[in-house]
Amino acid sequence: MKILHISDLHFPRRLPYFSLRGKAIVGYLNYRLRRRSKYPIQLVQTLVNHIKNLEYDALVISGDLTNVSHPLEFEYAREILNPILDERAFLIPGNHDRYQKKSISPLSLFEKYFANWMGTSISNKVYLYKKQIGEKTFIGWDSSTALPIAKANGFIDPTVFDETFSQISDDYILVCHHPIWNPKEQVESRGHRLTNRLEVVEQLKRNPPIVYLHGHTHSNWIKLSGDRIPFSIVNSASSTRLSDRGHDCGFHEIYISADSNHSHKVEFKRFQFKNNVFSETNPIYYQDADGIV
């Protein structure tokens, strides 16, 4: 199976200031003044066109399609992604898609615009989605909720673990927005990390996924399967950001096949935007000991 993994798209949509309230004002000004130039529309269009012309089995988008979860941003994201949204796509929300409480309740805007590509809800208690693509099962967790200004933490409800394991009878790919492991040079602040990540890792050891796909931290990496964490962890954020000294951005192709021992063989390719095109570049590999949970 060939999986394309993109994340943290943060599509650049201009918003009317009168429509913003509270935290959204601060977030939008931060985007307009500090980050807008890092997300040129040409890069966004090139990414969509590049994917449209590829052959693949599954497309995973691990959240942050928007900046401040404004309705106009969701409309714009749906419009941009429309050429590559089909039965092969699997999406989950990120913290920026849950940026404002009113984008979650009484009606979740992410679900309103992207329900057709989220899979099937398999829990009455928590966000837990499942989708079968080809011979592989994809599981989606939501680690995000609306938080105060300057907070971007995530949290996984502990009931998710048992519900997930009770619903899967075969190997699976797990998709969640927040990292559960970081390279030592990319350690997240207390206000940015998944708060119960150690618990998540320990629980996943009970029934490890083939691979854990995430975003949130805007620099690519691959943590290979090891003794401490017995599955690969892939960060494809941000797929629509220009790279610079502190951000090595792009997206990954992931190849899953069976080896002679009927175990899974997982291989990776990475693509980066350079000279107005996406071209293959070296993956950034780490081992367990190169980072922290």
C-alpha positions as CSV (number, residue, x, y, z in Angstrom):
1,M,0.0,0.0,0.0
2,K,1.2,3.5,-0.8
3,I,0.0,6.2,1.6
4,L,0.5,10.0,1.0
5,H,0.7,11.9,4.3
6,I,0.2,15.7,4.4
7,S,-0.5,17.9,7.5
8,D,-0.8,21.4,8.9
9,L,-2.0,23.0,5.6
10,H,-3.1,26.3,7.2
11,F,-4.7,27.5,4.0
12,P,-4.2,31.3,3.6
13,R,-7.8,32.8,3.7
14,R,-8.3,36.5,4.2
15,L,-11.0,37.1,6.8
16,P,-13.2,40.2,7.6
17,Y,-12.0,41.6,10.9
18,F,-15.6,42.4,12.0
19,S,-16.3,38.6,12.0
20,L,-13.6,37.8,14.6
21,R,-14.0,37.7,18.3
22,G,-11.7,37.0,21.3
23,K,-8.9,34.5,20.7
24,A,-9.6,34.5,16.9
25,I,-8.5,38.2,16.7
26,V,-5.1,37.4,18.3
27,G,-4.7,34.2,16.2
28,Y,-5.6,35.9,12.9
29,L,-3.3,38.9,13.5
30,N,-0.5,36.5,14.4
31,Y,-1.1,34.7,11.1
32,R,-1.4,37.9,9.0
33,L,1.7,39.6,10.5
34,R,4.0,36.7,11.2
35,R,3.1,33.5,9.2
36,R,1.2,34.5,6.1
37,S,4.4,34.9,4.0
38,K,5.4,31.4,4.9
39,Y,2.3,29.9,3.2
40,P,2.2,31.2,-0.4
41,I,-0.8,30.2,-2.4
42,Q,1.5,29.0,-5.2
43,L,2.9,26.3,-2.9
44,V,-0.6,25.3,-1.9
45,Q,-1.7,25.0,-5.5
46,T,1.4,23.1,-6.5
47,L,0.9,20.6,-3.7
48,V,-2.7,19.8,-4.8
49,N,-1.7,19.5,-8.4
50,H,1.2,17.3,-7.5
51,I,-1.0,14.9,-5.5
52,K,-3.7,14.9,-8.2
53,N,-1.1,13.5,-10.7
54,L,0.2,10.8,-8.4
55,E,-0.9,7.2,-8.1
56,Y,-1.5,6.1,-4.5
57,D,-3.8,4.1,-2.3
58,A,-4.6,6.4,0.5
59,L,-4.3,10.1,1.3
60,V,-4.0,11.0,5.0
61,I,-4.4,14.6,6.2
62,S,-3.7,14.9,9.9
63,G,-5.3,18.2,10.8
64,D,-4.9,22.0,10.8
65,L,-6.6,22.8,7.6
66,T,-7.4,26.3,9.0
67,N,-5.8,29.0,11.1
68,V,-8.6,30.1,13.5
69,S,-11.4,27.7,12.6
70,H,-13.5,30.4,10.9
71,P,-16.4,29.2,8.7
72,L,-14.9,30.9,5.7
73,E,-11.6,29.0,6.2
74,F,-13.4,25.7,6.2
75,E,-15.2,26.6,3.0
76,Y,-11.9,27.6,1.4
77,A,-10.2,24.5,2.6
78,R,-12.9,22.3,1.1
79,E,-12.7,24.2,-2.2
80,I,-8.9,23.9,-2.4
81,L,-8.9,20.2,-1.5
82,N,-11.8,19.2,-3.6
83,P,-9.7,17.8,-6.5
84,I,-8.0,15.3,-4.2
85,L,-11.0,14.4,-1.9
86,D,-12.3,11.0,-2.9
87,E,-12.8,7.5,-1.3
88,R,-9.0,7.3,-0.7
89,A,-8.9,10.3,1.6
90,F,-8.9,10.1,5.4
91,L,-9.0,13.4,7.5
92,I,-8.8,14.3,11.2
93,P,-9.0,17.8,12.8
94,G,-6.1,19.6,14.4
95,N,-5.9,22.2,17.2
96,H,-6.4,25.1,14.7
97,D,-9.6,23.4,13.4
98,R,-10.8,23.5,17.0
99,Y,-9.5,27.0,17.7
100,Q,-12.8,28.5,18.8
101,K,-15.5,27.0,20.9
102,K,-18.1,28.0,18.5
103,S,-16.4,26.0,15.8
104,I,-17.1,22.8,17.9
105,S,-20.5,23.4,19.4
106,P,-23.4,23.4,18.7
107,L,-22.2,22.3,15.3
108,S,-18.7,21.1,14.5
109,L,-17.5,22.9,11.4
110,F,-14.8,20.3,10.6
111,E,-17.4,17.6,10.6
112,K,-19.8,19.8,8.6
113,Y,-17.3,20.2,5.7
114,F,-15.3,17.0,5.8
115,A,-17.6,14.3,7.2
116,N,-17.5,12.4,3.9
117,W,-13.8,11.7,4.3
118,M,-13.5,11.1,8.1
119,G,-14.7,7.5,8.0
120,T,-17.3,6.0,10.4
121,S,-17.7,7.0,14.0
122,I,-17.3,3.8,16.2
123,S,-17.9,5.4,19.6
124,N,-20.8,7.1,21.3
125,K,-18.6,8.6,23.9
126,V,-15.5,10.1,22.2
127,Y,-14.1,11.0,18.8
128,L,-13.1,7.7,17.3
129,Y,-13.3,7.1,13.6
130,K,-12.5,4.1,11.5
131,K,-12.1,3.8,7.7
132,Q,-11.1,0.8,5.6
133,I,-9.0,1.7,2.6
134,G,-8.0,-1.3,0.6
135,E,-6.7,-4.0,3.0
136,K,-5.7,-1.5,5.7
137,T,-7.7,-0.1,8.6
138,F,-7.2,3.6,9.4
139,I,-8.1,4.9,12.9
140,G,-8.6,8.6,13.7
141,W,-8.2,10.2,17.1
142,D,-8.9,13.8,18.0
143,S,-6.4,15.3,20.4
144,S,-7.6,18.9,20.1
145,T,-10.1,21.2,21.8
146,A,-10.6,25.0,22.1
147,L,-8.1,26.4,24.6
148,P,-7.1,29.9,26.0
149,I,-4.8,32.2,24.1
150,A,-1.2,30.9,23.6
151,K,-2.2,27.3,24.4
152,A,-2.0,24.5,21.8
153,N,-2.0,21.4,24.0
154,G,-3.6,18.1,23.2
155,F,-5.1,15.4,25.2
156,I,-6.4,11.9,24.5
157,D,-9.4,10.8,26.6
158,P,-8.2,7.5,28.3
159,T,-11.5,5.8,27.3
160,V,-10.3,6.0,23.7
161,F,-7.7,3.2,24.2
162,D,-9.9,0.4,25.1
163,E,-12.6,1.4,22.6
164,T,-10.0,1.5,19.9
165,F,-8.5,-1.9,20.7
166,S,-12.0,-3.4,20.9
167,Q,-12.9,-2.2,17.4
168,I,-9.8,-3.4,15.5
169,S,-9.2,-7.1,14.6
170,D,-6.3,-6.5,12.3
171,D,-3.3,-4.3,11.7
172,Y,-4.0,-0.6,11.6
173,I,-2.6,2.9,10.8
174,L,-3.3,5.5,13.6
175,V,-3.7,9.1,12.8
176,C,-3.7,11.9,15.4
177,H,-2.7,15.5,15.3
178,H,-0.2,15.8,18.2
179,P,3.2,14.1,18.4
180,I,3.9,11.5,21.0
181,W,7.6,11.6,20.5
182,N,10.0,14.5,19.6
183,P,13.6,14.7,18.5
184,K,15.8,16.2,21.3
185,E,16.3,19.3,19.2
186,Q,12.6,19.7,18.6
187,V,11.2,19.4,22.1
188,E,7.8,21.0,22.5
189,S,6.9,23.6,25.2
190,R,4.5,22.7,28.0
191,G,1.8,24.8,26.2
192,H,2.2,23.0,22.9
193,R,2.5,19.3,23.7
194,L,0.1,16.4,24.2
195,T,-0.3,16.4,27.9
196,N,-0.7,12.6,28.4
197,R,1.6,11.5,25.7
198,L,3.5,9.0,28.0
199,E,0.2,7.3,28.8
200,V,-0.6,7.2,25.1
201,V,2.7,5.5,24.2
202,E,2.3,2.9,27.0
203,Q,-1.2,2.1,25.9
204,L,-0.3,1.7,22.3
205,K,2.3,-0.9,23.2
206,R,-0.6,-3.1,24.0
207,N,-1.6,-3.2,20.4
208,P,0.9,-1.2,18.3
209,P,-0.2,0.4,15.0
210,I,1.9,-0.2,11.9
211,V,2.6,3.5,11.9
212,Y,1.5,6.7,13.8
213,L,0.9,9.7,11.5
214,H,0.8,13.2,13.0
215,G,1.6,16.9,12.5
216,H,1.5,19.9,14.8
217,T,5.2,20.6,14.9
218,H,6.2,22.2,11.6
219,S,9.3,20.2,10.7
220,N,9.4,16.7,9.1
221,W,10.8,13.6,10.8
222,I,10.4,9.9,10.9
223,K,11.1,7.9,14.2
224,L,11.7,4.4,13.1
225,S,10.3,1.4,15.0
226,G,12.4,0.4,18.0
227,D,12.5,-1.5,21.2
228,R,11.1,1.4,23.3
229,I,8.4,2.4,20.9
230,P,7.6,-0.6,18.6
231,F,6.2,1.3,15.7
232,S,7.2,4.2,13.3
233,I,6.1,7.7,14.0
234,V,5.9,10.1,11.0
235,N,5.5,13.9,11.1
236,S,4.6,15.6,7.8
237,A,4.0,19.1,9.0
238,S,3.8,21.5,7.5
239,S,3.2,20.4,3.9
240,T,2.3,23.9,2.7
241,R,5.0,25.9,4.5
242,L,8.2,27.2,3.0
243,S,11.2,25.6,4.6
244,D,13.8,27.7,6.5
245,R,16.5,27.2,9.1
246,G,14.1,26.1,11.8
247,H,11.5,24.3,9.7
248,D,12.3,21.4,7.3
249,C,8.9,21.1,5.7
250,G,7.3,18.8,3.1
251,F,5.3,15.5,3.0
252,H,5.9,11.8,3.0
253,E,5.0,8.8,0.9
254,I,4.8,5.6,3.0
255,Y,5.0,2.1,1.5
256,I,3.6,-0.8,3.5
257,S,4.2,-4.4,2.3
258,A,4.6,-7.8,3.8
259,D,8.1,-9.3,4.1
260,S,9.0,-13.0,3.9
261,N,8.1,-13.5,7.6
262,H,4.6,-12.0,7.0
263,S,5.6,-9.0,9.1
264,H,5.1,-5.4,7.8
265,K,7.8,-3.8,5.9
266,V,7.5,0.0,6.0
267,E,9.5,2.3,3.7
268,F,9.5,6.1,3.3
269,K,10.1,8.8,0.7
270,R,10.0,12.6,1.5
271,F,9.1,15.4,-0.9
272,Q,9.9,19.1,-0.5
273,F,9.0,22.3,-2.3
274,K,12.0,23.7,-4.1
275,N,12.3,25.8,-7.3
276,N,8.5,25.9,-7.6
277,V,8.0,22.1,-7.6
278,F,7.8,19.2,-5.2
279,S,10.8,17.0,-5.6
280,E,12.1,14.0,-3.7
281,T,14.6,14.7,-0.9
282,N,16.2,12.7,1.9
283,P,13.9,11.6,4.7
284,I,15.0,12.7,8.2
285,Y,15.3,9.5,10.3
286,Y,15.6,9.1,14.0
287,Q,15.9,6.1,16.4
288,D,14.1,5.9,19.8
289,A,17.1,7.2,21.7
290,D,17.4,10.3,19.6
291,G,14.3,11.8,21.2
292,I,11.9,11.9,24.1
293,V,8.3,11.0,24.8
